[in-house]
Amino acid sequence: MPIRTRHWLALMPLIHLLTESLGLASLALAATYATLALVAVLAWQVRSAAPKPQCQRPVTVLKPLCGAEPRLYENLRSFCHQNHPEYQIVFGVRDLTDPALDVVARLKAEFPLLPIDVVINPQQHGSNCKVSNLINMVARARHDVLAISDSDTFVGCGYLTTVTAPLVDPDVGLVTCVYLGVPTRGIWSRLSSMYINEWHVPSVLLAWLFGYGGYVSGQTLCLRRDTLQAIGGLQATANHLAENYRLGELIRGLGQRIVLSPYAFKTQHHEPNLDSLTRHELRWMRAIRVVRPLSFPFLFITFSLPLAVLGIALTAAEPSFPTTEWALFQTAVMARLALHFVNRLLGNRPPVREFWLLPARDLLTCWAWGRSFFTTRVMWLGREFDVDADGVMHRQP
């Protein structure tokens, strides 16, 4: 027998042992993460059901707009129906021909007693167009408590009184929220909402469960004017891809805390095609990689279903611990399915309508994560940017 063949045969037991150990580790990670994520979501629901503190301070809501999104009227109208004693809404666009202005005009006519201001200003203050829009708007804010919210957000009438309440504490510098994604019609929009509801939000809540206090969502940013001025204004975030994280980082630098409000609202998800979906998710993954460069490579442990399938495949050939392996596999799969159904029930949606999309959803998340290692380019509002290691966006020709 050739020497090379003998060496290979001698190594086979070691290779089998390594393969089985890797498979067992994959199964253990998948089962542990999926179970903890489910526990975090359930714990959050218990917290959200508790009585919430209320705040009556005057508030200015800043709403940057760009285009006529699906259900834009319904989303913006929900902010005009707040049980809050005094608040102002400032809408901002960069183009006089923006179709969102028609929706704003309709709301002004419908709510003549509500202070609604409109800012139309194309001035660019950095590569982040959303932040530039906000910088143009903030000068029109009448009140010292500011609530920045995206245009695709739909809230209940108690939103403002709840999310601004923690700002009564001078040690609190910023309040943010988690949210539930609601898709428009179409398979790509449904996959997009599953990304938020079944991967992003559970990851955030798991970090919250273990005491992490640095999460900041751009969907809701509530802060005092003096805090914003102390960090140099929104100009300090005008070139950053993850402007929300940068804002939180600067506020923590002041020695102030970030609070995750128990209020959860809904956001509209509209993806007309696969290209739109993958561009958005690649941009989000690039943002995560920027803000968490050291832990980002280990993000694979959050892909519980693909990780469990990989683990059972590696251990299937010669399983040394069949009972343990199958128990871990079943735990990972059942916890992943439970997470899917819990989110469906919380959103008052049919529980099995998107069940068949689970494999595609988890594989797309894996693809976006893997792809983000090999590109620094992102697309945002039809423009291409290169993102450097500090998260600064550079406009590409």
Residue pairs with C-beta under 8 A, 6 or more apart in sequence:
16 317
16 318
19 314
19 315
19 317
20 314
20 315
20 318
20 319
20 320
22 311
22 314
23 310
23 311
23 312
23 313
23 314
23 315
23 316
23 325
24 311
24 315
24 321
24 324
24 325
24 328
25 311
26 307
26 308
26 310
26 311
26 314
27 307
27 308
27 311
27 312
27 315
27 325
27 328
27 329
27 332
28 311
28 328
29 301
29 307
30 301
30 304
30 305
30 307
30 308
30 311
30 328
30 329
30 332
31 304
31 308
31 328
31 329
31 331
31 332
31 335
33 206
33 301
33 302
33 304
33 307
34 304
34 305
34 308
34 331
34 332
34 335
34 336
34 339
35 331
35 335
36 206
36 209
37 202
37 203
37 205
37 206
37 302
37 304
37 335
37 339
38 202
38 335
38 338
38 339
38 342
39 209
40 202
40 205
40 206
40 208
40 209
41 201
41 202
41 205
41 339
41 342
41 343
42 342
43 205
43 209
44 178
44 205
44 208
45 346
47 262
48 262
48 263
48 264
50 262
52 158
52 162
52 165
52 262
52 263
53 162
53 165
53 166
54 158
54 161
54 162
54 165
55 161
55 162
55 164
55 165
55 167
55 168
56 84
56 85
56 161
57 143
57 144
57 145
57 164
57 167
57 168
58 85
58 86
58 87
58 88
58 142
58 143
58 144
58 145
59 84
59 86
59 87
59 88
59 143
59 145
59 146
59 147
59 160
59 164
60 87
60 88
60 89
60 90
60 141
60 142
60 143
60 145
60 146
60 147
61 79
61 87
61 88
61 89
61 90
61 147
61 148
61 149
61 160
62 90
62 92
62 134
62 137
62 138
62 141
62 146
62 147
62 148
62 149
63 76
63 79
63 89
63 90
63 91
63 92
63 149
63 150
63 151
64 92
64 93
64 130
64 133
64 134
64 137
64 148
64 150
64 151
65 72
65 91
65 92
65 93
65 98
65 100
65 104
65 133
65 151
66 93
66 94
66 98
66 100
66 129
66 130
66 133
66 151
66 381
67 98
67 99
67 100
68 99
68 100
68 102
68 103
69 75
69 100
69 151
69 152
69 268
69 270
70 184
70 268
70 270
71 154
71 184
71 268
72 100
72 103
72 151
72 152
73 103
73 106
73 107
74 154
75 151
75 152
75 153
75 154
75 268
76 91
76 103
76 104
76 107
76 151
77 107
77 110
78 153
78 154
78 155
78 156
78 159
79 89
79 149
79 155
79 159
80 89
80 107
80 110
80 111
80 114
80 116
81 157
82 155
82 157
82 158
82 159
82 160
82 161
83 157
83 158
83 160
83 161
84 160
84 161
86 143
87 115
87 143
87 160
88 115
88 116
88 117
88 141
88 142
88 143
89 114
89 115
89 116
89 117
90 116
90 117
90 118
90 119
90 137
90 140
90 141
91 100
91 104
91 116
91 117
91 118
91 119
91 137
92 118
92 119
92 120
92 121
92 133
92 134
92 136
92 137
93 100
93 101
93 118
93 119
93 120
93 133
94 120
94 121
94 122
94 129
94 132
94 133
94 136
95 120
95 122
96 120
98 120
100 151
101 118
101 120
104 116
104 118
107 116
108 116
108 118
115 142
117 140
119 136
119 137
119 140
121 133
121 136
121 137
123 132
123 136
124 132
125 131
125 132
125 135
125 136
125 235
125 238
126 132
126 235
126 238
126 239
127 238
127 239
127 385
127 392
127 393
127 394
127 395
128 237
128 238
128 239
128 240
128 241
128 243
128 393
129 380
129 381
129 383
130 218
130 243
131 234
131 237
131 238
131 240
131 243
132 238
134 148
134 234
135 233
135 234
135 235
135 238
138 146
138 228
138 233
138 234
141 225
143 225
144 224
144 225
144 226
145 164
145 167
145 222
145 223
145 224
145 225
146 221
146 222
146 223
146 224
146 225
146 228
147 160
147 163
147 164
147 220
147 221
147 222
148 218
148 220
148 221
148 222
149 155
149 219
149 220
149 221
150 218
150 219
150 267
152 267
152 268
152 269
152 270
153 179
153 219
153 220
153 265
153 266
153 267
154 182
154 265
154 266
154 267
154 268
155 265
155 266
156 265
158 263
159 263
159 265
162 261
162 262
162 263
163 175
163 177
163 220
163 222
163 261
163 263
164 175
164 222
165 261
166 172
166 175
166 259
166 261
167 175
167 222
167 223
167 224
171 255
171 256
171 257
172 256
172 257
172 258
172 259
173 223
173 224
173 227
173 251
173 252
173 254
173 256
173 257
173 258
174 216
174 221
174 222
174 223
174 227
174 247
174 248
174 251
174 256
174 257
174 258
174 259
175 220
175 221
175 222
175 223
175 258
175 259
175 260
175 261
176 215
176 216
176 217
176 219
176 220
176 221
176 222
176 244
176 248
176 258
176 259
176 260
176 261
177 217
177 219
177 220
177 260
177 261
177 263
177 264
177 265
178 201
178 204
178 205
178 217
178 260
178 264
179 196
179 201
179 217
179 219
179 220
179 264
179 265
179 266
179 267
180 196
180 197
180 201
180 264
180 265
180 266
180 267
180 343
180 346
180 347
181 192
181 193
181 194
181 195
181 196
181 197
181 266
181 267
181 269
182 193
182 266
182 267
182 268
182 269
182 347
183 189
183 190
183 192
183 193
183 268
183 269
183 270
184 268
184 269
184 270
186 271
186 272
187 357
188 271
188 272
188 273
188 274
188 276
188 277
189 269
189 270
189 271
190 354
190 357
191 271
191 277
191 357
191 360
191 361
191 364
192 269
192 270
192 271
192 277
192 280
192 281
193 269
194 340
194 354
194 357
194 358
194 361
195 281
195 361
195 364
195 365
196 267
196 269
197 343
197 347
198 339
198 340
198 343
198 361
199 302
199 361
199 362
199 365
200 284
201 343
202 339
203 302
204 215
204 217
207 215
208 215
208 260
213 257
213 258
213 259
213 260
214 245
214 248
214 249
214 252
214 258
215 248
215 258
215 260
216 244
216 245
216 247
216 248
216 258
217 244
218 243
218 244
219 265
219 267
220 261
220 265
221 244
221 247
222 261
223 251
227 251
227 254
227 256
228 234
230 254
231 247
231 250
231 251
231 253
231 254
232 250
234 247
236 246
236 247
236 250
237 243
237 246
237 247
237 250
239 392
239 393
240 246
240 391
240 392
240 393
241 283
241 286
241 287
241 290
241 378
241 385
241 387
241 391
241 392
241 393
242 287
242 288
242 290
242 291
242 391
245 287
245 290
245 291
245 391
246 391
248 258
251 258
252 258
266 347
271 277
271 280
277 364
278 364
278 367
278 368
279 378
279 379
281 364
281 365
281 368
282 368
282 371
282 372
282 375
282 378
283 378
283 379
283 380
284 368
285 368
285 369
285 371
285 372
286 372
286 375
286 376
286 378
286 387
287 391
288 296
288 299
288 372
289 296
289 372
289 373
290 387
290 389
290 390
290 391
291 391
293 389
299 369
300 307
300 366
300 369
301 307
303 362
303 365
303 366
303 369
304 332
304 335
304 336
304 362
305 332
305 333
305 336
305 358
305 359
305 362
306 362
306 363
306 366
307 332
308 328
308 329
308 332
308 333
308 336
311 325
311 328
311 329
312 325
312 326
312 329
315 325
319 325
336 358
337 358
340 354
340 355
340 358
341 351
344 350
344 351
344 353
344 354
345 351
376 386
376 387
376 388
377 384
377 385
377 386
377 387
377 396
378 384
378 385
378 387
378 393
379 385
380 393
383 395
383 396
384 395
384 396
385 393
385 394
385 395
385 396
386 393
386 394
386 396
387 393
387 394
388 394
